[in-house]
Amino acid sequence: MARGSAPVPLSVLDLAPVGSGRTAGDALRSTVELARLTERRGYHRFWVAEHHSMPGIASSSPAVILAHLAAHTSRIRLGSGGVMLPNHAPLVIAEQFGTLEALAPGRVDLGLGRAPGTDGATAAALRRTGSLSEGADDFPRQLAELIRFLDDDFPEGHPYAGIHAVPGPVQGRVAGGVQRADRPSVWLLGSSGFSARLAGALGLPFSFAHHFSPANTVPALELYRESFRPSAVLERPYAKIGVQVVAADSAEQARRQVLTGALAMLRLRMGRPGLVPSPEEAEAYQPTEVEREFLDDRLRTVVFGTKDEVRAGLDALVARTGVDELMLTANVHGVEARLRSYDLVADAYGLPRG
C-alpha cells in the first residue's frame, strides 16, 4: 500500500454517476477507468455503492460491478460501500462475495449498511416482505447470520447447520483441509450512531459517511471507539470516513464540477431524480432562495480546489477526526473531471505514477 506523504491511506468510493449526455454503459466503463487509474496511483481500496431507482447512478448491483473490476485490476482492494443488507437474503450476499473472493483472493471487502439505498416504495419492491422499519431493526440478527454463512460455522442443531455458502470454507473441509483464502473483510457502514456502536461492540472496522452527515462524524467516531471490543478481526478500532473531494487545475474549475453533484442531489431531494447535470446546466440553473441554501450547504461539505487546497483540507480533516483512512468520492459530471481529480490528489501526496 503506497502512502507517499499522505497521513493515512487513501481510497475511493464510486457511484458510477451517469452524466447528462451519457449512458449507463459510459458510466460503468468510466468506473473501470477510475479503478485502473487509482490502482496505478497507489490508492488502497476501490469501493462501489448500492443505490436503486436513481437515473443518475448506475451502481445498483455492486457484486456484478466488482466482478468486472476484478477482471481489470490486480492489486487494489475491491469492495462494497456498501451492500444494503436488509435488501437481500444473507445467504445470497455470502454466495456473491464468496464468489468475488474466489475471483480476487485476499482483496475483497464487504461493506454493509442498513439503509435501503433508495426511497421507501423502491425498498418495499426490493424486499417484498415486512416493513422497512423491521428490516432496519433486524439488522444485527441479519448481520450475525451473514457472518456465520461466511465462516460456515452454524452450530449443530441450527436450522441452517447443513447449508453452506459456496464458494466458501466447506470446500476446504471437503477437500481434506486444503488451505483456503481468507473470507471477505466485513465492514459496517453508517451515518449515525447505530452502526458505530454495533461495529465497536463486534470489533469490526467502521466506515462513516462524512459526505452525508458531517455534523455527526466526530460523535459517531467517538462512540465507535468507546464501544470497541477487541475481536479476532481487529485488536484496536479502525475507522475511515467517506468525503466528497474534487481537485482541479483551478479552484474555479473544481467549483464548477462540485456544483453538478450538488444540483443532482437537490433534484433527488425534491423528488425529481435525474442524470447528473453538466457544468453548463448547473451554472444556468436559477435556484430559489431555499434551494440556494441547500446548494451552499452541500458545497460546504465538499473538499475542493487546487491540489494544494485539497491536501490542506484533507489533512485538517484527518487531524480533526483521527481517522485511520480516507475514502474519497466525486459524484460529479464526466469521467475526465474525476480522473483528473484523483490524479491531482495523488500528485499532492506524492503517490507513485505506476
C-alpha positions in Angstrom: 0.0 0.0 0.0 1.6 3.2 -1.2 1.0 6.3 1.0 3.6 8.8 -0.1 3.3 11.7 2.2 -0.4 11.1 2.9 -1.2 10.9 6.7 -3.4 7.9 6.2 -4.2 5.5 3.3 -6.3 7.0 0.6 -9.2 5.0 -1.0 -12.0 5.7 -3.5 -15.8 5.3 -3.4 -17.5 5.4 -6.8 -21.2 5.6 -7.6 -20.9 5.2 -11.3 -22.6 8.6 -11.9 -24.5 8.9 -15.2 -23.9 12.4 -16.5 -26.2 14.3 -18.8 -25.5 13.2 -22.4 -24.0 9.9 -21.2 -25.3 6.4 -20.8 -25.1 3.8 -18.1 -22.6 1.9 -20.2 -20.5 5.1 -20.3 -20.7 5.4 -16.6 -19.7 1.8 -15.9 -16.8 2.0 -18.3 -15.7 5.1 -16.5 -15.8 3.2 -13.2 -13.3 0.7 -14.8 -11.1 3.6 -15.9 -11.1 5.0 -12.4 -10.3 1.7 -10.8 -7.3 1.1 -13.1 -6.1 4.7 -12.5 -6.4 4.6 -8.8 -4.6 1.2 -8.7 -1.7 2.6 -10.7 -1.6 5.7 -8.4 -1.4 3.7 -5.2 -4.8 4.1 -3.7 -5.7 1.4 -1.2 -9.3 0.4 -2.0 -11.9 1.0 -4.6 -15.5 0.5 -3.5 -18.8 0.9 -5.2 -22.2 1.7 -3.6 -25.7 0.2 -3.9 -28.4 2.6 -5.0 -31.7 1.9 -6.7 -34.2 3.7 -8.9 -31.9 6.7 -9.4 -31.3 7.5 -13.1 -28.1 9.3 -12.3 -26.4 6.4 -10.6 -25.6 3.1 -12.3 -24.3 1.2 -9.3 -27.5 -0.8 -8.4 -25.6 -4.1 -8.3 -22.2 -3.9 -6.5 -21.4 -7.6 -6.8 -21.7 -7.6 -10.6 -19.6 -4.4 -10.9 -16.9 -5.8 -8.6 -16.6 -9.0 -10.6 -16.0 -6.9 -13.7 -13.4 -4.7 -11.8 -11.7 -7.8 -10.5 -11.0 -8.8 -14.1 -9.5 -5.4 -14.9 -7.3 -4.9 -11.8 -4.8 -7.0 -10.0 -3.7 -5.3 -6.7 -6.2 -2.7 -5.3 -8.7 -3.9 -2.8 -12.3 -4.0 -4.1 -15.4 -3.7 -2.1 -18.9 -2.5 -1.5 -19.6 0.8 0.2 -22.0 -0.7 0.7 -24.4 -3.6 0.2 -27.6 -2.7 1.9 -28.1 -5.9 4.0 -31.9 -5.6 4.6 -32.5 -5.6 0.9 -31.0 -9.1 0.5 -31.0 -12.6 2.0 -27.8 -13.1 4.0 -27.1 -16.4 2.1 -27.2 -14.6 -1.2 -24.7 -12.0 -0.1 -22.4 -14.7 1.3 -22.5 -16.5 -2.0 -21.9 -13.4 -4.1 -18.9 -12.2 -2.0 -17.6 -15.8 -1.7 -17.5 -15.8 -5.5 -15.7 -12.5 -5.5 -13.2 -13.8 -3.0 -12.6 -16.8 -5.3 -12.0 -14.4 -8.2 -9.8 -11.9 -6.4 -8.3 -13.8 -3.4 -7.4 -11.6 -0.4 -8.6 -8.3 -1.8 -12.4 -8.2 -1.3 -14.2 -6.0 1.3 -17.8 -6.5 2.2 -19.1 -3.1 3.5 -22.6 -3.4 4.9 -25.3 -0.8 5.5 -28.8 -0.9 6.9 -30.4 1.9 5.0 -32.4 0.9 1.8 -30.2 3.0 -0.6 -33.4 4.3 -2.2 -36.9 5.6 -1.4 -39.5 3.7 0.6 -41.5 2.4 -2.3 -38.5 1.0 -4.1 -37.2 -0.5 -0.9 -40.6 -2.3 -0.5 -40.3 -3.6 -4.0 -36.8 -4.9 -3.3 -37.7 -6.6 0.0 -41.1 -7.9 -0.9 -41.9 -8.8 2.7 -42.0 -6.9 6.0 -41.9 -3.2 6.7 -38.9 -1.0 6.2 -38.5 -0.4 9.9 -38.5 -4.2 10.5 -35.6 -4.6 8.0 -33.5 -1.9 9.8 -34.4 -3.2 13.3 -33.5 -6.7 12.3 -30.0 -5.7 11.1 -28.0 -7.2 14.0 -29.6 -10.6 13.5 -29.1 -10.5 9.7 -25.5 -9.5 10.2 -24.8 -12.4 12.6 -26.5 -14.8 10.1 -24.4 -13.5 7.2 -21.1 -13.8 9.2 -22.0 -17.4 10.1 -22.6 -18.2 6.4 -19.3 -16.6 5.5 -17.5 -18.6 8.2 -19.6 -21.7 7.7 -20.0 -22.2 11.5 -23.6 -22.5 12.3 -23.8 -24.7 15.5 -25.1 -28.2 15.4 -28.8 -28.3 15.6 -29.3 -24.9 14.0 -31.8 -25.0 11.1 -29.0 -23.7 8.8 -26.3 -26.0 10.0 -26.4 -28.1 6.8 -26.5 -25.1 4.5 -23.2 -23.8 3.0 -22.4 -20.7 1.2 -20.4 -21.8 -1.9 -17.7 -20.7 -2.7 -16.7 -20.9 0.9 -15.0 -22.7 3.7 -16.9 -26.0 3.3 -15.0 -26.7 0.1 -11.7 -26.7 2.0 -13.1 -29.2 4.5 -14.5 -31.5 1.8 -11.1 -31.4 0.1 -9.4 -32.7 3.2 -8.3 -29.5 4.9 -6.9 -27.7 1.8 -5.9 -24.2 2.8 -8.4 -21.6 1.7 -8.1 -17.9 1.2 -9.4 -15.6 3.9 -13.1 -14.7 3.7 -14.1 -11.1 2.6 -13.3 -8.5 5.1 -16.6 -7.3 6.7 -17.1 -3.6 7.4 -20.0 -1.8 8.9 -21.1 1.5 7.3 -23.2 4.2 8.8 -24.2 7.9 9.0 -25.4 7.8 12.7 -24.5 6.2 16.0 -26.3 2.9 15.5 -23.7 1.2 13.2 -20.9 2.9 15.1 -21.9 1.3 18.3 -22.6 -2.1 16.7 -19.2 -2.1 14.8 -17.4 -1.3 18.1 -19.2 -4.0 20.1 -18.4 -6.6 17.4 -14.8 -5.5 16.9 -15.3 -4.7 13.2 -13.9 -1.9 11.1 -16.2 1.1 10.7 -16.8 3.5 7.8 -18.7 6.7 8.4 -20.5 8.7 5.7 -19.0 12.1 6.4 -20.2 13.3 3.0 -23.8 12.6 4.0 -23.7 13.6 7.7 -20.7 15.8 8.6 -22.2 17.1 11.8 -22.4 13.5 13.1 -18.9 12.5 12.1 -16.9 13.2 15.3 -19.7 11.9 17.7 -20.1 8.7 15.7 -16.3 8.1 15.7 -16.1 8.7 19.4 -19.0 6.3 20.0 -17.3 3.6 17.9 -14.0 4.0 19.8 -15.7 3.9 23.2 -17.8 0.9 22.2 -14.9 -1.1 20.7 -14.1 -4.5 21.9 -11.1 -6.4 20.5 -12.0 -9.3 18.3 -10.4 -12.0 16.1 -10.7 -9.4 13.3 -9.2 -6.3 15.0 -7.2 -5.6 18.1 -7.9 -1.9 18.1 -10.5 0.3 16.4 -10.1 1.1 12.7 -12.2 3.8 11.2 -12.4 5.6 7.9 -14.7 8.3 6.6 -16.1 9.0 3.1 -15.6 12.5 2.0 -16.6 14.3 -1.2 -13.4 15.6 -2.9 -12.9 17.4 -6.2 -9.4 18.6 -7.2 -8.9 20.6 -10.4 -6.2 22.8 -12.0 -8.0 25.8 -10.6 -10.4 26.5 -7.8 -13.0 27.8 -10.3 -12.9 24.5 -12.3 -13.3 22.5 -9.2 -16.3 24.5 -8.0 -18.0 24.1 -11.4 -17.7 20.3 -11.0 -18.9 20.3 -7.4 -22.0 22.3 -8.4 -23.0 19.5 -10.8 -23.2 17.0 -8.0 -24.9 19.4 -5.6 -27.6 20.1 -8.1 -28.1 16.4 -8.8 -28.6 15.9 -5.0 -31.0 18.9 -4.8 -33.2 17.4 -7.6 -33.1 14.0 -5.8 -34.3 15.6 -2.5 -37.1 17.4 -4.4 -38.4 14.1 -5.7 -37.1 14.8 -9.3 -34.0 12.5 -9.6 -32.3 12.6 -13.0 -28.9 12.4 -14.7 -26.0 14.4 -13.2 -26.2 17.8 -15.0 -23.3 19.2 -17.0 -21.4 22.2 -15.6 -23.1 24.4 -18.1 -26.6 23.1 -17.0 -25.6 23.6 -13.3 -24.4 27.2 -13.9 -27.5 28.1 -15.9 -29.9 26.8 -13.1 -31.7 29.6 -11.2 -32.3 28.3 -7.7 -34.9 29.7 -5.3 -33.7 31.1 -2.0 -34.4 27.8 -0.2 -32.6 25.9 -3.0 -29.6 28.2 -2.8 -29.3 27.5 0.9 -29.3 23.8 0.2 -26.7 24.1 -2.6 -24.5 26.2 -0.4 -24.7 23.7 2.5 -23.8 20.9 0.1 -20.7 22.8 -1.2 -19.6 23.3 2.4 -19.4 19.6 2.9 -17.0 19.1 -0.1 -13.3 19.5 0.0 -12.5 21.1 -3.4 -10.0 23.4 -5.1 -6.5 23.0 -6.4 -4.4 20.0 -5.4 -2.7 22.0 -2.6 -6.0 23.3 -1.3 -7.5 19.8 -1.3 -4.5 18.4 0.5 -4.8 21.1 3.2 -8.5 20.3 3.6 -7.9 16.6 3.9 -5.0 17.0 6.3 -7.2 19.2 8.5 -10.0 16.6 8.4 -7.6 13.8 9.4 -6.3 15.9 12.3 -9.8 16.8 13.5 -11.3 13.2 13.3 -8.2 11.0 13.9 -9.4 8.5 11.3 -7.2 5.7 10.0 -8.2 6.1 6.4 -9.9 8.4 4.0 -12.3 7.3 1.2 -12.7 9.9 -1.5 -15.8 10.2 -3.7 -16.6 12.5 -6.5 -20.2 12.3 -7.7 -19.8 14.9 -10.5 -20.4 15.1 -14.2 -17.9 13.5 -16.6 -15.2 10.9 -16.1 -12.5 13.3 -17.3 -13.0 15.5 -14.2 -13.0 12.6 -11.9 -9.8 11.1 -13.4 -8.1 14.4 -13.2 -9.2 14.9 -9.6 -7.8 11.5 -8.4 -4.6 12.1 -10.3 -4.1 15.6 -8.7 -4.8 14.3 -5.2 -2.2 11.5 -5.8 0.2 14.1 -7.0 -0.4 16.3 -3.9 0.6 13.4 -1.7 3.5 12.1 -3.8 1.8 8.7 -4.6 3.5 6.7 -7.3 2.8 7.1 -11.0 2.5 3.4 -11.8 
